[in-house]
Amino acid sequence: MKKEEQVYFNLILFHAVLGFLVYLFPFVSKIYGYAIFIVGFFYVLKKQNKGNEALIVAAYVVGSEVFLRMTGGNPTYEISKYGVMVFIFMGMYYSGFSKSATPYWIFLLLLVPGVVLTTFVLNFDTNMKNAIAFNISGPVCLAVASIYTYRRKIPLEQMNAILLSMGLPIVACMVYLTFYTPRLQDIITSTQSNAQASGGFGPNQVATVLGLGMFIFFSRTILESRTKFMLALNLLIAVNMSYRGMVTFSRGGMITGLLMIILLLLFLYYKSNYTGRVKLNYILVFIGVAMVVTWTYTSFQTGGLIDKRYANQDARGRAKESNFTGREDVALGEINAFLNNPIFGVGVGKGVEVRKAETGDGTLSHDEITRMLAEHGSLGIVGLLILFFTPLVLYVENKFNMFLLCFLAFWFLTINHAAMRTAAPAFVYSLSLLNVYFEKKG
C-alpha cells in the first residue's frame, strides 16, 4: 500500500472507529465535539491559513454537525453555524476577503429591516434572542462565508481536501447509524420517515447530510481513486451512505445527493475528450450497477416499502394525498403572510406566531424560500435573487469549477425541504463562489 493510500485509509479507519466508540460510550461524543473546535482553532492559528485551512476546518464542522446533534456532542445546538463563522473570520484575518463581494454585503443589509421589525412585533412571552438567532443564523453564516470565498482562487486539490474534510465526520455518522439501528424488519412498518433508522434524530437532517456524503464519496470514486484499492474503498463508503440515507425514509436529502452526482457526471462527460469519455463510461457502468444493487438490497430489507415511499404511496400501495407530508400548508401560509405584508414582511421569527394564531399550528418552516418571503417581504425576494444568480454569473466567468452547479443545487434543494436548520446549505453554497483552477505539479 502506497503512503498516500495508507494515510487515506487511516483517516477513514479513525472516523469509523470513532463512530463505533460513540455508540459504545456516548460521552466520547462530547469530547469529540469540544475537540473539533479547540484543535481546529489551533490548527488554523499554526498554519495561518496558508493552505485555506480555515475552509478545511469549517468544512469539518459542517460535516460533523448532524452527528454531534444526534449524539449530544455539540456544546450548544446551534454552535456549528457560529463555529463556521469564527473559522471564516480567522481566514479573513490571515488572508483577507474579496473587496468585490458587494452582492453579499447587500444581502446582509437586506436582512436588517426584518430583524429590526421583529423587536416590535414578537409576542411578549417569546424569547426574542432565540427567535431571531434561530432564523437568521443560517443566512448570516451564508453571507459571511460567501464574502470570504467570493472569487477566491483555490487549486482543485484543495477543493477536494475541503470536501474530504466535510465527508470524514459523515463516515463516523454512518458507522454509528449502522450499530444504532435495530433490525429494519422490526422498525419499518410504514412509509413514513423513521427516526429509529436515523440515530433517534430528525430523519430529514440525517438524510440531508448522508446525501451530501454520498455525493462526496461518489465524486472521490470518480476523481480521486488512483488505484483499485482507493476505488473500492470510496465506492464502498458511497454505497453504504446511500443505503443508510434511504432507510431513513426521508427523500429530500437522497434525491438532492443523486442530482448532484448527475450534474457532476454531465459536467465531466461534456468536458472530457474521447479517451476521457471512454474511461468515464466504464466508471458510469460500475457506479450504475452499484446503485441498482444498493436499491435492490434496500427494497429487500424494507419489504418493498422503500419503493412505495419514493412512489408517494402508503404501506398498502395507496397514493398519498400530500406529496410533502403537509409542509405545503405551512408554505402556503407563509405566502399568504407575504401577500399581507409585501414590503418588509412580518419580521424574523414572527411567521410561526402568525401561523399559530391563524391555524393553531406552530410548526416551524421547512422552506427557507417561503420563510424569507413571509418574514422579510420584498427584501427577501431581492436577497434570494442575489443568492441564486450570483454563482451563475461566476459560472459564465469560470467554467472550470466542476462543483459549482452541484453546490448551488444542494443549497437550493436543501433549503426547500430542510430550510437552513444546519450549517451545510450555507457553507456548501459559499464553496460555489470559489475560483477553482488546476495546479500543474513540477
Secondary structure by P-SEA (a helix, b strand, c coil): ccaaaaaaaaaaaaaaaaaaaaaaccaaaaaaaaaaaaaaaaaaaaaccccaaaaaaaaaaaaaaaaaaaaccccccaaaaaaaaaaaaaaaaaccccccaaaaaaaaaaaaaaaaaaacccccccaaaaaaaaccaaaaaaaaaaaaaccccccaaaaaaaaaaaaaaaaaaaaaaaaaccccccccccccccccccccccaaaaaaaaaaaaaaaaaaaccccccaaaaaaaaaaaaaaaaaaaaacccaaaaaaaaaaaaaaaaaaaaccaaaaaaaaaaaaaaaaaaaaaaaaaaaaacaaaaaaaaccccccccccccccaaaaaaaaaaaaaaacccccccccaaaaaaaaacccccccccaaaaaaaacaaaaaaaaaaaccaaaaaaaacccccaaaaaaaaaaaaaaccccccaaaaaaaaaaacbbbbbbcc
